[in-house]
Amino acid sequence: MKYTNHTKSIAFAEELIIMIKAESIREAENIANVELRKILTWPVNNKIRFYEHKSKVMLMTRRNREGRKEIEIYLNNKPLIQVHSMKFLGIIFDSKLTLREHINYMAEKCTKLIFALFKSAKLNWELKHAALKTIYTGGILPLLLYGAPVWRNVIDKASYKSKLVRVQRLINIKIAKAYRTVSNDALCILTGLTPIAIKMQETSKLYQLTKGNRREEVLVDRYMGVKYWHHPADKIIFLTKSNEAAGSIQIFTDGSKSKQGVGEGIAIFRSGSHFKSLQYRLNKRWTNNQAEQLAILRALEYIENIQTEDKKATMYTNSQITLDSLKNNTNHTFLIEEIRKRLAEMGTTNWTVQFYWVKAHVGIQGNELPDTLAEEAATNADLIESYKKVPKSVVMSE
């Protein structure tokens, strides 16, 4: 369905929101009614119906208009009810985009929850501070932070910020077993809880780094979107016994993380003889698991270009976590998906790659060599850092 340049639609589950941008109320009415007529052709063709009594319209503007403030939009030839606030995906938007109603609703909901908790706790001679802290971090804080990237800037206004601080203060007093005269800053120090305004900034920043603007300075090893997932029919071969390995190419990979840095090493053998060694140095913020995964990806990229009639290889790794991640169909991090993608592409050129877990530091030459290469790469400043993405866990800890 093709909309005009003034229109944007967002659909989620059973909800559909149509946004129209216009210079005047009359223009918005005309465009909206035209777009709704287009939309109505789809449910008719699919034998469903959009109900006008469940749909609403809201005029959003920050102008202090004089005169007409009503907008007439029709669905199924019936006028839609005009409202001054609308709840979409748990966030209440008002006609002035102040989000005041959302802040009030959220603060009131959390306050009622806290008082209900206190009332119930009195029956059991109060709750310990550890239990209250767990309830706050697991139950109340997620409610306060829900949708924070959308409305974070709203709390720059002191009146809105104070509502959230008041909610946190209620639970802080109970956790610290302190008097009501103690300041909220002091209570946060006593309880070890991050002030709500700072916590909100952290949550918003983390969202921007992991799911938001991809032009951020820090590149995060994100979860890949559905359209990038490999097809489930493309199976990866995992061996349980070493004598099941087939092919003349054996690849051993390893990663190393220390105070000096992070490195990865790759040793490639052909018919039992050492053929090629590869080393890469990574950023110190990298995890050992990432180094292991990238080593496998780099090894696949290299052997794909080897000219050989026997296109069978066995990948040996001591990282059980990496193998489990490859087996786990719910794991869609960037490196894991890149490995799956590379294996699928190699399959189209008749390559067969098998994976086998080998225990670390058991005296196997092929397994000890990449470990040495990885340790050398971690401390070799002459090697250029490869791959810039850092894991989400690192960003959260910083």
N, C-alpha and C positions, 0 to 999 in steps of 0.2 A: 504494500500500500504506500503510495507516494503522497507525502504532505507538502505543504508550502514551506517556504524558508522561515516563516513566522512561527512554525509549529514544532514542538518536540514531544515525543511520547515516551513514557516509561511504564513497562509492564512487569509485574511481579506476582506470581501465583495467580490469584483471582482478582487482583486489583490492577486497574489501568488508570493512569493519570495523563491528561492532555494539557500541555502548557502552551499558551498563545501569547506572543509578544506583539503589542500594537501601540500606536501613538494615541489612540482615543478609545473610549468605550464602544462607540459605534463600530469602529474598525475591528475591535476584538470580538464583538458579537457576530459580525458578518463572517469573519474567518472561522470562528469556533463552530458556528452552525453548518458551514460548508464542510468542515472536517468531520463533524459528527455524522453527517449524511454519508460520507465516504465509509466511515467505520461501521455503520449499520448494515452495509452490504455483506460484511464478513459473517456476522451471526446469523443472518438470514440464510446464507449459503451453507452454513454448518448446523442449522436447525437449533440454534440457541437464542437467548434473548437477553438484552441488557435492560435491567429494570430502572426506570426513571426515579422511582421513589427511594432507591438506594444510592442514587447518584446525586452529587452536589456540585455547585459552582461557587468559586470565590474570586473576587476581584482583588488582586494584589498590587498595591501601589503605595509609595511613600509620599506622594504628593498630597497636599491638603486641598483637595478639590472642593470647589463650590458648585452647587447645582446637582445634577444627576449623579447618583452613586449606585444605581441599580443596573444590573446587567441581565439581559434576557437571552438565555440559552435553552434550546429545545432538544429533547431526546424522545423519540417515538411520538413526535408532535405534541409533547407535553412539556411545560416549562419546568426547569430544574430549580430546586430550592437554593437560594443564595445564602451563604453562611459567611461568618467573619473569622472562622478558624476551622482547620481541617487536620485530622490525624492521618498520617501516611507512614506506614512501616514503623509505628511506635513513636513518632515525633510529631508534635502538634505545631503546625504552621499557622500563623495569623496573617491577616490581610496587610499588616504593616511590616511583616518580616522581623518583628522584634523578638519573637520566640518567648515572650513573657509568659504566655499561658503554659508553654511546655515546662518552663522552669518552675512555675507555681505548682503545676500538677505533679511534677517529679518530686519536689521538696515535700509536698503534702503527703504523697504516697509513702515516701521513706520515713517521714515522721510518724505516721500512723503505724507503720511496721515496727519501728523502734519502741513506741509506747506499748504496743501489743506484746512485744517481746519482754519488756520490763514487767508488765502485769503478770505474764505467765511465769516469769522467773521468780517472782516473790513467793510463789507456791512451793518452790524448791530451795528456799533460803538463798536466793540470788545465784547468778552464774559466775564462775571464775573468770578472771580477766582474759585468760587464754581462749576460753570458749567464746567470749564476746568478740574478741579480736577476729576469730575465725568466722563468726557470723557476719561481721562487718565486711571483711575482705571477700567472702564468698557469696554474700547475699545482698548487702546494702550497696557496697561500692560499685558492683556491676550495673545496678539500677541508676546510680548517679552518673556513671560514665557512658551510659548507652547513647550512642549517636554523638559523642563528644566532638569528633572531627567536623560535624555539621554546625554545631552551635557554640564552639569553644570561645570564639571572639565575643560572644554575648556577655560573658562574665567579666569582661573588662569594665562593665558598668557596676559600680559599687553596690547598688541595690540588689542586683541579681546575684552577685558573688556572695553577699551576706546571707542569702537564703540557703546556699549550699554549705557555707561555713557553719551555719546554725545546725544543720542536720548532722554534720560531722562532730560538732561540739557535743551534741546529746550523747552520742555513743562514746566519745572520748572521756567524758566525765565518769561514765559507768566503768569503763575499762581501767582508768587510772584511780578510781575510788577517791576522786578529788572533790573539793568544794566548788560551787558554782562561780565563785569569784575568780578562779584561776583562768588566765587568758588562754585562748585557743592555741596560740603558738607554743606556750609552755606545755599544754596538754599533748600536743603532737610530739614534743620531745619526750615526755614521760611515757607515752604509749608506743612510740616508735613508728607512728603512722605518718605518711607523707601528707602535708596539707593538700586539701582537695583541689585548690587552684593549680598547684604544681603538678599533681597527679593527672589532672585533665590535660595540661600541656604535654606531658610525657605520652599520654595515650594518643593524642592527636598527632604528635610528631612521629610516633611509631607507626601509626596508620599511613601517614604520608610516605614513609620510607619503605614499608612493606607492601602496600596496596595502592597507594595514591600516585602522586606525580612521579613518573619514571625518570625525570631529569634531575632528581636529587643528587647531591654530591656523593652520598654513600649508596653504593649499589648492593642490594640485598638479594640473597639467594631465595627468591620468592617461590611460592607454589605456582605451577603453571596452570593456565586456563584450560578448560575442557577441550577446546579445539586443538590443543597441542599434545594431548595424551596419545600414547601409542595404542594401536588397535589390540584389544585383548586376545585376538587370535594369534598374534605374534608371540609365540612362547619362547622363553629363555631356558636353555638347557643347564640344569644343575646336576653335577655328578655326586654320587655318594661314596664311590670307591675310586681310588687313583688308577687302578688297572682298566677302568672303563674309558680312560682318556684316549682319544683318537687324533691322528694328525701329526705332522712333523714339527709344528710350531708350538713351543711352550712359552708362556709369558708369566713372569712373576712381578708383582707390583707391591709397593709398600709406601707408607707415609710416616713422617716423623715430625713431632712437635716438641719443642723445648724452649727454654728461655731465650735461646739464641735466634730462634725462628722456626719456620715450618717449611718442610721440603717433601718432595716425592721422588721415588726412584723406580725405574722400570728396567728389567733385565729380560731380553728376548733370546731364546735358544731355538736353533734349528737342528733337528735330528740329534739332540743331546749336546750340541756344541754351542758355546756362547756366540751370539751373532751381533747383538746391539745393546748398548746401555743408553738410557735417557734420564736426564735430571731436570727438575723444575723447582724453582724457589717461589714460595707463596708469602702473602702478607702474614704478619705475626698474629693477626686476629683470627686467622683461619683455625678451624678445628681439625683434629686428626682424621675424623671421618670424611671431611671434605677432601683432604689430601688423598686419602685412599680412593675415593670415587673419581677424582680428577685424574689420578694415575691410570685407572682403568680406561677412562675416556681417551686419554692421550695415547695409550697403547693401542686401542682399537683404531684410532686415526692413523697410526703409523703402519700397522700390519695390513691395513686395507690397501695400501699402495705397494706392498711387496709383490713382485712378479713371481708367481709360483702356480704350478698345476694343482698341488695339494692344498686346497683352500679350507683346511681344517686346523683350528687352533684351540688350545686349552689355556684358560686364564686361571692362574693360581693366586689366591689372596688370603691373607690371614685376618681379614676384616669380616667377621660374621655379621656385623651390623649392616655393612654394605650389601651383602648377599640377601639378608632379610628384607632390606629396603627394596631391592629389585623384585623380590617375590611378592611384596605387599602391594596389591593393586590400588590401595588407598593412598600410597605415598607418591606424590607428584611434584617433588622438589625439582629444581632446574637440572641439577647434575644427573639425578636418577632418570629423568625423562630424556636427557641428552644421550645417556648410555643406551636406553631402550631404542631411541630413534636411530642411533648409529648401528645397532645390531640389526634392526629391521632393514636399513639401507644396504648393509653388507649381505643380508640374506638374498636381496635381489640380484647380487653378483655371485651367488653360489657359495658365499662364505658361511661356514658353520663354526660358531664359537661356543665352547663349553666352559662352565665355571666350576671350580673346585676349591673348597676351603682347606687350607693347610695350616697346621699349627705353627705359631711363630717360635723362633729360636730353638729349633730341634736339630740343628746341624745340617739341614738340607741346603746344598750350595746355591741352588737357584733361588731359594727364599732368603738366604742371608745376604746375597749380593744387593738386591734392591733396598734392603734395610740400610746397608752401608752407604749406598748412593743417596738415599733420602736424607741421612744425617749430614752428609757432606754438602748437599744442596741447601739445607737449612741455614748453614753458616757461610755459604759462598756469596759474598756481596757482589761478585762479578755477574752473577746470574740475574737477569731481569725478572721482576715479579710477574708471574703469569696469572691471569684470571683475577678480576677485581671484586667479584661478588663476595660478600661476607654473610655468614648465617644469621638468621633472625635472632637466635639466642644471644649472639654477641651484641647485636644492636640493643636488645632489651636490657642486657647487663650494663651497658654504657649509659 
